[in-house]
Amino acid sequence: MTSPSENANETSTPSATTTDVPAFGWSGYAERVNGRFAMLGFVAVLLIEALSGETFLRWAGLVP
């Protein structure tokens, strides 16, 4: 007989740590990492706009 925690591990989704081997090109690993960096960048832009009171483009000096 198995414990409930063992059954939960067999049917749950994979954790953040993965056994995928990093690969070049269109791999699931590369897409996951790219998505995480995109989310961090988006949150950073939101924080810059919220704290400075200006748009990101004006804050970065790209729009006069």
C-alpha positions as CSV (number, residue, x, y, z in Angstrom):
1,M,0.0,0.0,0.0
2,T,1.3,3.5,-0.8
3,S,0.8,6.6,1.2
4,P,-1.3,9.5,-0.1
5,S,1.8,11.7,-0.6
6,E,3.4,9.1,-2.9
7,N,0.2,9.0,-5.0
8,A,0.1,12.8,-5.2
9,N,3.7,12.9,-6.6
10,E,2.8,10.4,-9.3
11,T,-0.2,12.4,-10.6
12,S,1.0,16.0,-10.1
13,T,2.6,18.2,-12.6
14,P,6.3,18.4,-12.8
15,S,8.0,20.8,-10.4
16,A,10.2,23.8,-11.1
17,T,13.2,21.6,-11.1
18,T,13.3,19.5,-14.2
19,T,15.2,16.7,-15.7
20,D,15.1,18.4,-19.2
21,V,18.5,18.9,-20.7
22,P,19.2,22.5,-21.8
23,A,19.2,22.5,-25.6
24,F,19.5,25.1,-28.3
25,G,16.6,26.0,-30.5
26,W,12.8,25.5,-30.0
27,S,12.9,23.2,-26.9
28,G,10.5,23.2,-24.0
29,Y,13.3,24.1,-21.6
30,A,14.3,27.2,-23.7
31,E,10.7,28.3,-23.9
32,R,10.1,28.0,-20.2
33,V,13.2,30.0,-19.4
34,N,12.4,32.6,-22.0
35,G,8.9,33.0,-20.6
36,R,10.1,33.4,-17.0
37,F,12.6,36.2,-18.1
38,A,9.8,37.9,-20.0
39,M,7.6,37.9,-16.9
40,L,10.4,39.4,-14.9
41,G,11.0,42.1,-17.5
42,F,7.3,43.0,-17.6
43,V,7.1,43.3,-13.8
44,A,10.2,45.5,-13.9
45,V,8.7,47.9,-16.4
46,L,5.5,48.1,-14.3
47,L,7.5,48.9,-11.2
48,I,9.6,51.6,-13.0
49,E,6.4,53.2,-14.2
50,A,4.7,53.0,-10.8
51,L,7.7,54.4,-8.9
52,S,8.8,57.1,-11.3
53,G,5.3,58.3,-12.4
54,E,6.4,58.4,-16.0
55,T,6.1,56.0,-18.9
56,F,8.9,53.5,-19.4
57,L,9.9,55.0,-22.8
58,R,10.1,58.6,-21.3
59,W,12.0,57.3,-18.3
60,A,14.5,55.5,-20.5
61,G,15.0,58.6,-22.6
62,L,13.6,57.1,-25.8
63,V,10.7,59.6,-26.2
64,P,11.3,63.3,-25.6
